[in-house]
């Protein structure tokens, strides 16, 4: 009985964000980014720029300065980097406001399929991050760059990107979470 009351009280404080309202908000944010900064939404370039900060202590500042990739996109604290910083902060604030925040190292759906190992979950997330960043740089944009900004501009490459991204996601989830 007490468990039910606790669950019900948590539900009454929970706010579910409307996907239509959030989608409209992202669209407006995209307009603001274009109007104010002349650039579309996107974070992989900012990730690449910030990576130079982490690479410098490992490979040396001279190696970073000589690297052709980082020469083409040197670190600068532009709106893209601040947008990247704002994403986790905004997600955290949204979760707090909506009453859905919780610390969860291994999600339940992952535990059911792959077990409770935190290390295994973190390794998979890290490797997945490497693959998606490589793909985003190869494609010339990430899900926000292609999916949101490119989609709003009706760019054929972005619509193709979205179709391939969703198809690949469906296929990967079908393989990873199939019934044993």
KEDRENZA-657087 format. One record per residue (C-alpha): residue in one letter; x, z, y. Coordinates in steps of 0.001 Angstrom, whole numbers, plus 524288, in hexadecimal, padded with zeros to 5 digits. Layout:
BEGIN
ATOM   aa       u       w       v
ATOM    A       X       Z       Y
...
end
This chain:
BEGIN
ATOM   aa       u       w       v
ATOM    X   80000   80000   80000
ATOM    X   80AE2   8038C   8098A
ATOM    X   81228   7F6EA   8065F
ATOM    X   8060D   7EEFB   8099D
ATOM    X   80474   7F60E   816AD
ATOM    X   812AC   7F39B   81A29
ATOM    X   81174   7E53E   816A9
ATOM    X   804D0   7E3F1   81E78
ATOM    X   80AAA   7EABA   82A5A
ATOM    X   81656   7E17A   829FD
ATOM    X   80D47   7D5CC   82939
ATOM    X   80563   7DA45   834F8
ATOM    X   811B7   7DA6E   83D76
ATOM    X   8167F   7CD53   8388E
ATOM    X   8151C   7C185   84163
ATOM    X   81580   7B42D   83B00
ATOM    X   81A6C   7A9CA   84453
ATOM    X   811C7   79DD5   8456F
ATOM    X   8197F   791EF   840D4
ATOM    X   81257   789C4   84B0F
ATOM    X   8160F   792E4   8561E
ATOM    X   82420   793E8   8515F
ATOM    X   824F2   78527   84FCF
ATOM    X   81FE7   7832C   85DA3
ATOM    X   829CC   78D37   8626F
ATOM    X   834F3   785FD   85BCC
ATOM    X   8301B   77944   861CF
ATOM    X   82FE3   77F67   86F54
ATOM    X   83D6F   7852A   86D12
ATOM    X   84229   7779B   86982
ATOM    X   83CA4   77210   87641
ATOM    X   84334   77CF1   87DED
ATOM    X   8503D   77A4E   8772C
ATOM    X   84F4E   76BDC   87A8C
ATOM    X   84B10   76E6B   88890
ATOM    X   8547F   77973   88BAC
ATOM    X   86085   7759B   883CF
ATOM    X   85ECB   76737   880A0
ATOM    X   8612C   76A1D   87240
ATOM    X   85866   76B2D   86665
ATOM    X   856E7   7777E   85E4E
ATOM    X   86142   778F2   853E7
ATOM    X   86B0F   782BB   84ED3
ATOM    X   87505   77C2B   845F2
ATOM    X   87D8B   777EF   8514A
ATOM    X   87D3A   785D7   85659
ATOM    X   88098   78ACF   848B2
ATOM    X   88C1D   78184   84854
ATOM    X   890BB   78600   855A1
ATOM    X   88FCE   79458   851DB
ATOM    X   896DF   79170   84509
ATOM    X   8A309   78E89   84D0D
ATOM    X   8A310   79CC9   85165
ATOM    X   8A351   7A143   8433D
ATOM    X   8AD22   796DF   83F21
ATOM    X   8B725   79A62   8498E
ATOM    X   8BB86   7A751   84369
ATOM    X   8BC53   7A0D7   835FA
ATOM    X   8C312   793EA   838EB
ATOM    X   8C848   796C2   84685
ATOM    X   8C420   792D8   8542C
ATOM    X   8CD53   7872A   85449
ATOM    X   8C749   781AB   847E3
ATOM    X   8B9A0   7834C   84D8D
ATOM    X   8BDE0   77CBE   85A4C
ATOM    X   8C407   77175   852AE
ATOM    X   8B85C   76F8F   849A6
ATOM    X   8B17F   762C5   84D00
ATOM    X   8A42D   76855   8496A
ATOM    X   8A53A   773DE   852AB
ATOM    X   8AB5E   76B47   85D1A
ATOM    X   89EEF   76334   85D23
ATOM    X   8968A   76F5E   85EFB
ATOM    X   89E69   77A51   8651C
ATOM    X   898B8   787EA   8662C
ATOM    X   8906D   789A2   8723F
ATOM    X   885DE   79381   874CA
ATOM    X   87B0D   789A7   87748
ATOM    X   86C99   78AD4   874A0
ATOM    X   86E8F   786AE   86666
ATOM    X   87756   79245   8637B
ATOM    X   86DF5   79B8E   86A56
ATOM    X   862A3   7953E   86306
ATOM    X   869F8   797CE   85657
ATOM    X   86C23   7A601   85A34
ATOM    X   85DCE   7A72F   85E09
ATOM    X   8586A   7A278   850FF
ATOM    X   85BA1   7AEAA   848F6
ATOM    X   85875   7B778   85478
ATOM    X   84B44   7B0D4   85640
ATOM    X   84883   7B15F   847A7
ATOM    X   84BA1   7BFE4   8477F
ATOM    X   84305   7C278   85356
ATOM    X   83802   7BA6F   84D57
ATOM    X   838DB   7C20E   84098
ATOM    X   8389E   7CF04   847E6
ATOM    X   82CF4   7CAFF   85046
ATOM    X   8256D   7C59A   844A9
ATOM    X   82839   7D18A   83C49
ATOM    X   82E9B   7C989   8317C
ATOM    X   83CC7   7CDCF   83318
ATOM    X   8437B   7D352   82729
ATOM    X   85142   7D38D   821E4
ATOM    X   85167   7CBA4   8156E
ATOM    X   85E53   7C785   80F80
ATOM    X   85847   7C0D1   803B9
ATOM    X   84A74   7BB63   8056C
ATOM    X   840CE   7BDFC   7FA76
ATOM    X   83F4D   7AF89   7F711
ATOM    X   84E2A   7AEA6   7F57C
ATOM    X   84E83   7BAF6   7ECFD
ATOM    X   8441F   7B588   7E3F1
ATOM    X   84B88   7A8E3   7E1C3
ATOM    X   859F9   7AC61   7E315
ATOM    X   85ABF   7BB1F   7E1DC
ATOM    X   85D92   7C62B   7EB6B
ATOM    X   86C0C   7C350   7EE32
ATOM    X   86ECD   7C43B   7FCCB
ATOM    X   87BFD   7BD94   7FAE6
ATOM    X   875CF   7B209   7F3BA
ATOM    X   86B83   7B0B9   7FE6D
ATOM    X   875AC   7B113   8094D
ATOM    X   87E80   7A72A   8026F
ATOM    X   872F3   79DED   80094
ATOM    X   86EF2   79F89   80ED5
ATOM    X   87CE3   79D38   81383
ATOM    X   87EA5   7910D   80B26
ATOM    X   8714A   78C13   80F5C
ATOM    X   87545   78E2A   81D7B
ATOM    X   881A3   78636   81B74
ATOM    X   879F7   77B12   8154F
ATOM    X   86F98   77AF0   81FEC
ATOM    X   8799E   77B8D   82AFC
ATOM    X   88167   7707A   824F1
ATOM    X   87508   7687C   8236D
ATOM    X   870AD   76B7F   83146
ATOM    X   87DB5   76737   836F4
ATOM    X   87D9C   75B18   82E4B
ATOM    X   86FC0   757CE   832CA
ATOM    X   8731D   75A34   8410A
ATOM    X   86942   76522   84260
ATOM    X   862B5   770A4   83BF0
ATOM    X   85485   773A8   838FF
ATOM    X   85216   777B3   84702
ATOM    X   859B1   76C38   84C98
ATOM    X   853B2   761D8   843F6
ATOM    X   84720   76875   83FB4
ATOM    X   8429C   76D86   84CC2
ATOM    X   849A1   7662D   8578E
ATOM    X   84B25   75944   85084
ATOM    X   83D59   75A0B   84B2C
ATOM    X   837FE   75C56   858E4
ATOM    X   83F81   75064   85D88
ATOM    X   839D8   74887   85230
ATOM    X   84785   74517   84D68
ATOM    X   846BB   73DD4   8407C
ATOM    X   85316   7448A   83B78
ATOM    X   84CEF   751D3   83E07
ATOM    X   84057   74E6A   83708
ATOM    X   84852   7495E   82B90
ATOM    X   85054   755F2   82BF5
ATOM    X   843D4   75E1F   82B8C
ATOM    X   83E63   7567D   81FFA
ATOM    X   84B13   757D2   81852
ATOM    X   84C66   76643   81C03
ATOM    X   83EB7   7699E   8173A
ATOM    X   8400B   7616B   80ADC
ATOM    X   84D32   767A8   807C5
ATOM    X   847C5   77544   80A7E
ATOM    X   83C44   772F3   80177
ATOM    X   84512   76DB2   7F6B7
ATOM    X   84EFA   778CC   7F823
ATOM    X   84469   7833F   7F7F7
ATOM    X   83E14   77CF8   7EC22
ATOM    X   84B1B   77D4B   7E4EB
ATOM    X   84F3B   78ADB   7E976
ATOM    X   84235   791BA   7E7B8
ATOM    X   83C90   78AC4   7DBF1
ATOM    X   8363A   792F2   7D16D
ATOM    X   84051   7964B   7C71D
end
